[in-house]
Amino acid sequence: MDIISFIEEEMSKKEMTYDMLAKKIGTSRQNLWMKLNQKKRPNFGTIRKILSGLDIDLIIENKRNAEETSEEDVASFFEIADNEQVSYIAIEAFLSALGYTLKMDARKNE
């Protein structure tokens, strides 16, 4: 499943409208709709922001059972990817080539 389909499915499961999600992430409904529906490649930072609005964390998993990646390394990677405005698809492909995968993980309500 591609990331846009995943987001739309999660919005549906949570009965969240574009208006509700846009307000939660600090953007307009029109801007959010354009990001998800105009066949563009939303950048990695935008996808992370949308997932966060859905209470979903993005996790980097090591597919090769090598040494675990530290939380600091992951945080640093996410910060750089967000700032450089790289597309989500490019990040996903890059990590896959290195033996990693992106996983969506629903946050536990505390």
C-alpha positions as CSV (number, residue, x, y, z in Angstrom):
1,M,0.0,0.0,0.0
2,D,1.4,3.4,-0.9
3,I,1.7,6.1,1.8
4,I,-1.2,8.3,0.4
5,S,-3.6,5.2,0.5
6,F,-2.4,4.4,4.1
7,I,-3.1,8.0,5.2
8,E,-6.6,8.0,3.6
9,E,-7.3,4.6,5.2
10,E,-6.2,5.9,8.6
11,M,-8.4,9.0,8.2
12,S,-11.3,6.8,7.4
13,K,-10.7,4.5,10.4
14,K,-10.5,7.5,12.7
15,E,-13.4,9.2,11.1
16,M,-11.2,12.2,10.5
17,T,-12.1,14.7,7.8
18,Y,-9.7,16.9,5.9
19,D,-10.8,19.8,8.0
20,M,-10.1,18.0,11.3
21,L,-6.7,16.8,10.2
22,A,-5.7,20.1,8.6
23,K,-6.6,21.9,11.9
24,K,-4.6,19.4,13.9
25,I,-1.4,19.9,11.8
26,G,-1.7,23.6,11.3
27,T,-2.6,23.9,7.7
28,S,-5.7,24.5,5.5
29,R,-8.0,21.9,4.3
30,Q,-7.3,22.9,0.7
31,N,-3.5,22.6,1.3
32,L,-3.9,19.2,2.9
33,W,-6.2,18.0,0.1
34,M,-3.7,19.2,-2.6
35,K,-0.9,17.3,-0.9
36,L,-2.9,14.1,-0.9
37,N,-4.9,14.2,-4.1
38,Q,-2.9,16.0,-6.8
39,K,-0.6,13.1,-7.8
40,K,2.3,15.0,-6.4
41,R,5.1,13.5,-4.3
42,P,4.7,15.1,-0.9
43,N,8.0,15.6,0.8
44,F,9.1,13.5,3.8
45,G,8.5,16.2,6.3
46,T,4.9,16.8,5.2
47,I,4.2,13.0,5.4
48,R,5.6,12.9,8.9
49,K,3.5,15.9,9.9
50,I,0.4,14.3,8.6
51,L,1.1,11.0,10.2
52,S,1.8,12.8,13.5
53,G,-1.7,14.4,13.2
54,L,-3.1,10.9,12.9
55,D,-1.1,9.9,16.1
56,I,1.1,7.6,14.1
57,D,4.9,7.5,14.5
58,L,7.2,6.7,11.6
59,I,9.9,4.2,12.6
60,I,12.9,3.0,10.7
61,E,13.3,-0.8,10.9
62,N,16.5,-2.7,10.1
63,K,15.6,-5.5,7.7
64,R,18.9,-7.2,7.9
65,N,19.0,-8.0,11.7
66,A,22.2,-5.9,12.0
67,E,23.0,-3.7,14.9
68,E,20.1,-1.7,16.0
69,T,19.9,1.9,14.9
70,S,20.1,4.4,17.8
71,E,17.2,6.8,18.5
72,E,19.7,9.7,18.2
73,D,20.7,8.5,14.7
74,V,17.0,8.2,13.7
75,A,16.1,11.6,15.1
76,S,19.1,13.2,13.2
77,F,18.1,11.4,10.0
78,F,14.5,12.6,10.3
79,E,15.6,16.2,11.0
80,I,17.8,16.2,7.9
81,A,15.2,14.6,5.7
82,D,12.6,17.1,6.9
83,N,14.8,20.1,6.3
84,E,15.9,19.0,2.8
85,Q,12.3,18.5,1.7
86,V,13.1,15.2,0.1
87,S,10.0,13.2,-1.2
88,Y,8.7,10.4,1.0
89,I,9.1,8.0,-1.9
90,A,12.8,8.9,-2.3
91,I,13.5,8.4,1.4
92,E,11.6,5.0,1.3
93,A,13.7,3.9,-1.7
94,F,17.0,5.1,-0.2
95,L,16.4,3.3,3.1
96,S,15.3,0.1,1.3
97,A,18.6,0.1,-0.6
98,L,20.4,0.3,2.7
99,G,18.4,-2.6,4.2
100,Y,15.9,-0.6,6.2
101,T,12.1,-0.1,5.9
102,L,9.7,2.6,7.1
103,K,7.0,1.4,9.4
104,M,3.9,3.2,10.7
105,D,3.3,2.7,14.4
106,A,0.1,4.0,16.1
107,R,0.9,5.9,19.3
108,K,-0.5,4.6,22.5
109,N,-3.0,7.0,24.1
110,E,-1.6,7.8,27.5
